[in-house]
Amino acid sequence: MKRTLLLLFCLSLIACNNDDDSNVNDTVELSDNVEIYEEALIDDDLLLAIENGGNTSYLLNKQGHRVYEWNFDTNLGNDLEILPDGRLLGMFKVFGPEIDFGGGGGTVKILSPNSGVLWQYTYHSEDYIAHHDVEMLPNGNVLFISWERVDAITAQENGVNVTHDIFPESLIEVDTQTNQIVWRWNSFDHIIQNSNPDKDNFGNLNENPQLININYNSSISNGDIMHANGIDYDEVRDVIYLSVNFYSEIWVIDHSTTTEEAATSSGGNFNKGGDLLYRFGNPETYDSLGDRLFYNNHFPNLIEKNVPGKDNMLVFVNKDNNQEQSAVYEFDLPETFNLLPNTNNEPQVVWQFTDPDMYSRIISGAVRLKNGNTLICDGGYGLWEVTQNGEIVWKFNSQNVKFWRSYNYNPADDAISQLDLQ
């Protein structure tokens, strides 16, 4: 009798468990891409998956399903984002560019929710090309990065150790109403070199942290010596954060200058002109103190914006400690941009995450979600969501599709309400 009762009890437990499993499967249908799904711990935002250099992008829910998709008539030159009114802003490739480095674009477009072109601005020639990242400024203008050719003779006269043309970085701001360039900053206006005393720009690197050692990567044979890949704009301070991949640094540039002031070392809110207000990630670039954290970096992403002196920033580091393992760091940025000679100018790390399985040699980034978790775009693998304690609560395997970045959007956002979601 006892054996019979025990058998009946076990069968009832199995039936209950089967019923529970059935209910879960009925309510949560995960795609094959989702490898980890901790429903109680994940954020419920929708994610914009931006295929690197592709001609499509899409919104994903956390079950791993596409709920909206855009298709483009030209390939992305990397960045794409949904604007608050549901339009798209993106960098797109031109056909047959004369300057053809990885991440090249050439045309900035604003698109309707159905991918129709509402505005575009092409910036490319044999001497310059827009690339990688683009940002919509609060005044409605667009800001983007550009490679600008400096011929070999001019480079040599300025103390650059090259026999070929180089392509340092510029920032360009365009008025979308007039299609006119209204502001420009050129890194080549703010250089220093310590190898050619008979040439221009000779000086002591660690006594001039506001200047850029133009020979740090001058041996790169194709002339792409900086390879900037990301921008973010701080409206409160009116400064631009520029991710410079081949210098393994973030540079801070005063946007309050005029174009004329931006070419000098005075003017603007900080009276430094276009010299670097601050820099971090790799003090080796200016022979300074402090530990090097970055070995190639992407996406300088401000969080806690609009609180003066309280800004933090997430940065994706492709090779953490120069190993084949990536990391995400959160920095407490200084309230005052003190960039001092012979000083440890590095900001404080307040949070970080890495994992032996997380490694992307290129692209990638991270954003902070509304529940405090961090969404990581591990470009070669897909997407991770991790808690503040470093617990992995969601993973999406893109199955060999490379993602440039991913941005999060609340389903209740005005930008999303403009879309006819599946």
C-alpha positions in Angstrom: 0.0 0.0 0.0 2.8 2.4 0.9 4.6 1.7 -2.4 1.4 2.4 -4.3 0.8 5.7 -2.5 4.5 6.6 -3.1 4.2 5.8 -6.8 1.0 7.9 -7.1 2.6 10.8 -5.3 5.6 10.7 -7.7 3.4 10.6 -10.8 1.5 13.6 -9.5 4.7 15.6 -9.1 5.8 14.7 -12.6 2.4 15.8 -14.0 2.6 19.1 -12.1 6.2 19.8 -13.4 5.1 19.0 -16.9 2.2 21.4 -16.6 4.5 24.1 -15.3 7.0 23.6 -18.2 4.1 23.7 -20.7 2.9 27.0 -19.2 6.4 28.5 -19.5 6.8 27.4 -23.1 3.3 28.8 -23.9 4.1 32.2 -22.6 7.8 32.6 -23.5 8.8 31.4 -27.0 12.5 32.0 -27.3 14.3 32.1 -30.6 17.2 29.7 -31.2 19.5 32.7 -30.8 18.8 33.2 -27.1 21.2 31.2 -25.0 20.5 32.7 -21.6 17.1 34.1 -20.5 16.6 35.0 -16.8 13.2 36.6 -17.2 12.9 38.1 -13.7 16.3 39.9 -14.0 16.3 41.2 -17.5 15.2 44.6 -18.8 12.2 44.6 -21.1 13.5 47.3 -23.6 13.6 46.6 -27.3 17.1 46.5 -28.9 18.2 48.0 -32.2 20.6 45.5 -33.8 22.8 47.2 -36.3 24.4 44.8 -38.8 28.0 46.0 -39.4 28.2 47.4 -42.9 25.0 45.6 -43.9 21.9 46.8 -45.6 19.4 46.0 -42.9 18.8 46.6 -39.2 16.0 45.5 -36.8 14.4 45.8 -33.4 14.7 42.7 -31.2 12.6 41.8 -28.2 14.3 39.8 -25.4 12.7 36.6 -26.6 15.0 37.1 -29.6 12.4 37.8 -32.2 12.4 40.7 -34.7 9.5 43.0 -34.2 10.5 45.6 -36.8 13.0 45.7 -39.7 14.5 48.3 -42.0 16.1 47.6 -45.3 18.3 50.1 -47.1 19.3 50.6 -50.7 22.9 51.2 -49.7 25.1 49.6 -47.1 25.7 51.1 -43.7 28.9 52.9 -43.0 28.4 51.8 -39.4 26.2 53.9 -37.1 22.4 54.0 -37.1 20.0 55.3 -34.5 16.3 55.9 -34.0 15.5 59.6 -33.4 12.9 60.6 -30.9 10.3 61.2 -33.7 10.8 57.7 -35.2 13.1 58.8 -38.0 16.5 57.1 -38.5 19.9 58.8 -38.6 22.7 56.8 -40.1 26.1 56.8 -41.8 26.0 55.1 -45.2 28.6 54.0 -47.7 29.2 55.7 -51.1 30.1 53.6 -54.2 33.8 53.4 -55.1 35.3 55.8 -52.5 38.8 57.0 -53.1 39.6 56.7 -49.4 38.6 53.2 -48.4 39.4 52.2 -44.8 37.4 50.0 -42.6 34.3 51.8 -41.3 34.2 54.2 -44.2 30.9 55.9 -45.1 30.6 59.0 -47.1 26.9 59.9 -46.8 24.8 60.8 -43.8 21.1 60.1 -44.2 17.9 60.8 -42.3 15.3 58.2 -43.1 11.6 57.8 -42.5 10.3 54.8 -40.5 9.8 53.0 -43.8 13.4 53.7 -44.9 12.6 56.5 -47.3 15.3 59.2 -47.6 14.2 62.5 -46.1 17.6 64.2 -46.1 21.1 63.3 -47.0 24.5 64.9 -47.1 27.5 63.4 -49.0 31.0 64.2 -47.7 33.6 62.4 -49.7 36.3 63.1 -52.3 39.8 62.0 -53.0 40.9 64.1 -50.0 38.2 63.4 -47.3 35.4 61.1 -46.3 32.9 60.8 -43.5 33.1 57.6 -41.6 31.9 55.5 -38.7 29.7 57.6 -36.3 27.1 60.4 -36.6 25.3 62.3 -33.9 22.2 64.5 -34.0 22.9 67.7 -32.0 20.2 69.4 -30.0 20.0 72.3 -32.5 19.1 69.8 -35.3 22.6 69.8 -36.9 24.5 66.6 -37.5 28.0 65.9 -36.3 30.2 63.3 -37.9 33.8 62.1 -38.1 35.9 62.5 -41.2 39.3 61.4 -42.5 41.2 64.3 -44.1 44.2 63.8 -46.3 47.5 65.4 -45.5 50.0 64.9 -48.3 53.4 63.4 -47.6 55.4 66.6 -48.1 53.1 68.6 -45.8 53.3 65.8 -43.2 57.1 65.7 -43.4 57.3 69.5 -42.9 55.2 69.1 -39.8 57.6 66.5 -38.4 55.7 63.4 -39.3 57.9 60.3 -39.9 56.3 59.2 -43.2 56.9 59.0 -46.9 53.2 58.7 -47.8 50.0 60.7 -47.3 48.3 60.4 -43.9 44.6 60.8 -42.9 44.2 62.3 -39.5 40.7 62.9 -38.0 38.3 65.8 -38.3 34.9 66.6 -36.8 32.3 68.2 -39.1 29.0 69.8 -38.1 26.4 70.4 -40.9 23.3 72.5 -40.7 20.5 70.2 -42.0 18.5 73.1 -43.2 21.1 74.8 -45.4 23.5 71.9 -46.0 26.4 74.1 -45.0 29.3 73.2 -42.8 28.9 75.4 -39.7 31.8 74.1 -37.5 34.9 72.1 -38.0 37.7 70.7 -35.8 40.9 69.2 -37.3 43.2 67.1 -35.2 46.2 68.1 -37.4 45.9 71.6 -36.0 46.8 70.3 -32.6 49.9 68.1 -33.0 53.3 67.7 -31.5 56.3 65.6 -32.3 59.5 64.9 -30.5 61.7 63.2 -33.1 62.5 65.9 -35.6 63.9 69.1 -33.9 64.4 70.8 -37.3 60.8 70.4 -38.2 57.6 72.1 -37.1 55.7 71.1 -33.9 58.8 69.8 -32.1 58.3 69.7 -28.3 58.2 67.6 -25.1 55.3 65.2 -25.1 54.7 64.9 -21.4 54.8 68.7 -20.9 52.1 69.2 -23.6 49.3 66.7 -22.8 46.8 68.9 -24.7 48.6 68.1 -28.0 48.5 64.9 -30.1 51.7 63.0 -30.8 51.4 62.8 -34.5 54.1 60.1 -34.7 52.4 57.7 -32.3 51.2 55.5 -35.2 53.0 57.1 -38.2 54.4 53.7 -39.2 50.9 52.5 -40.3 51.5 52.1 -44.0 48.0 53.1 -45.4 48.0 56.5 -43.5 45.0 55.7 -41.3 47.1 56.7 -38.2 44.2 57.5 -35.8 41.1 55.6 -36.8 38.5 57.4 -34.7 35.3 55.3 -34.5 32.8 56.9 -32.1 31.5 60.2 -30.8 29.2 61.3 -28.0 28.1 64.9 -27.2 27.6 66.4 -23.8 25.0 69.2 -24.1 25.6 70.5 -20.6 29.4 71.1 -21.1 29.1 71.5 -24.9 32.0 69.1 -25.4 32.5 66.1 -27.7 34.0 62.8 -26.7 35.9 61.1 -29.5 37.0 57.5 -29.4 40.4 57.1 -31.2 40.9 53.5 -31.7 44.6 53.4 -32.8 45.6 55.7 -30.0 43.5 53.6 -27.5 42.1 56.8 -26.0 39.0 59.0 -25.6 39.7 62.6 -26.5 37.5 65.5 -25.2 37.1 68.5 -27.5 35.4 71.9 -26.9 32.5 72.3 -29.2 31.8 75.9 -28.0 34.6 77.3 -30.1 34.1 78.9 -33.5 35.8 77.1 -36.4 38.6 79.7 -36.4 39.1 79.1 -32.6 39.0 75.4 -33.0 42.2 75.6 -35.2 44.0 77.4 -32.4 44.8 77.0 -28.7 42.5 79.7 -27.3 38.8 80.6 -27.3 35.7 78.7 -26.4 34.2 78.1 -22.9 37.4 76.6 -21.7 39.7 79.0 -23.5 41.7 76.1 -24.9 40.6 76.5 -28.5 40.7 73.1 -30.2 43.4 71.6 -28.0 42.4 68.5 -26.1 40.6 69.4 -22.9 41.0 65.9 -21.5 42.1 62.4 -22.6 42.1 59.0 -21.0 42.7 55.3 -21.7 46.4 55.3 -22.7 48.8 57.7 -21.1 51.6 56.2 -23.1 50.5 58.4 -26.0 51.9 61.5 -24.3 54.6 59.8 -22.1 52.6 60.4 -18.9 51.9 58.6 -15.6 49.0 56.2 -15.0 48.1 52.7 -16.1 47.1 52.0 -19.6 43.6 50.4 -19.7 42.7 50.5 -23.4 44.0 48.4 -26.2 41.6 49.5 -29.0 38.3 51.0 -27.9 34.8 51.8 -29.1 31.7 53.8 -28.2 32.3 56.6 -25.6 28.8 56.4 -24.2 27.8 59.0 -21.6 25.4 58.0 -18.8 23.8 60.1 -16.1 23.7 63.1 -18.5 22.7 66.6 -17.7 24.0 66.6 -14.2 27.1 68.9 -14.2 30.1 67.2 -12.8 28.2 63.9 -12.4 28.8 62.3 -15.8 29.9 58.7 -16.0 30.9 56.9 -19.2 30.8 53.4 -20.6 33.6 52.4 -22.9 34.1 49.0 -24.7 37.7 47.9 -24.7 38.4 45.4 -27.5 41.6 43.9 -26.0 41.5 44.1 -22.2 45.1 44.3 -20.9 46.2 43.5 -24.4 44.7 40.0 -24.2 42.2 38.3 -26.6 39.4 39.2 -24.2 37.2 42.3 -24.2 35.9 44.4 -21.3 33.4 47.1 -20.5 34.5 49.9 -18.1 32.4 52.6 -16.4 34.3 55.7 -15.5 33.5 58.5 -13.1 34.5 61.5 -15.3 36.1 64.5 -13.5 34.1 67.5 -12.7 36.9 69.7 -14.0 38.9 68.7 -17.1 42.4 69.0 -15.5 44.9 67.7 -18.1 48.2 68.2 -16.4 51.8 67.4 -17.4 53.6 64.5 -15.7 50.4 63.6 -13.8 48.1 60.6 -13.6 45.1 62.1 -15.5 43.2 58.8 -15.7 39.6 58.8 -14.4 38.3 56.4 -11.7 36.9 53.1 -12.7 33.6 52.5 -10.9 32.4 49.4 -12.6 33.7 46.8 -15.1 32.8 43.6 -16.7 34.7 41.0 -18.6 34.3 37.3 -19.4 36.7 34.7 -20.9 34.1 34.1 -23.7 33.7 37.8 -24.5 36.1 39.0 -27.2 35.6 41.1 -30.3 38.7 42.5 -32.0 36.6 45.2 -33.7 33.3 47.2 -33.4 31.2 46.7 -30.3 29.9 48.9 -27.4 27.7 49.0 -24.3 24.7 50.9 -22.9 23.2 51.2 -19.5 19.6 50.0 -19.3 16.8 51.5 -17.1 16.9 48.7 -14.6 20.6 49.2 -14.0 21.8 46.3 -16.1 24.3 46.8 -18.9 23.7 45.8 -22.5 26.9 44.8 -24.2 27.2 44.5 -28.0 30.0 41.9 -28.4 30.3 42.6 -32.1 31.5 39.3 -33.3 29.2 37.2 -31.1 26.0 39.1 -30.4 24.5 40.7 -27.3 24.9 40.2 -23.5 22.9 41.7 -20.6 24.7 41.7 -17.3 23.6 43.0 -13.8 25.6 45.4 -11.7 26.9 42.3 -9.9 28.2 40.9 -13.1 25.6 38.1 -13.4 24.8 37.2 -17.1 21.0 37.2 -17.4 20.6 37.3 -21.2 22.6 36.3 -24.2 21.8 36.5 -27.8 23.9 34.7 -30.3 23.8 36.5 -33.7 25.1 33.3 -35.4 28.0 34.9 -37.3 26.2 38.2 -38.1 28.5 41.0 -36.9 26.7 43.8 -35.0 28.2 47.3 -35.0 26.4 48.4 -31.9 23.0 48.0 -30.2 20.8 50.7 -28.7 17.9 50.2 -26.3 14.5 51.7 -26.6 11.5 51.6 -24.3 8.4 50.2 -26.1 6.5 53.3 -24.7 9.0 55.7 -26.3 7.6 58.1 -28.9 10.2 56.9 -31.3 8.8 53.3 -31.1 5.2 54.3 -31.1 5.7 55.6 -34.6 6.4 52.1 -35.8 3.9 49.4 -36.7 5.5 46.6 -34.6 4.8 43.0 -35.3 
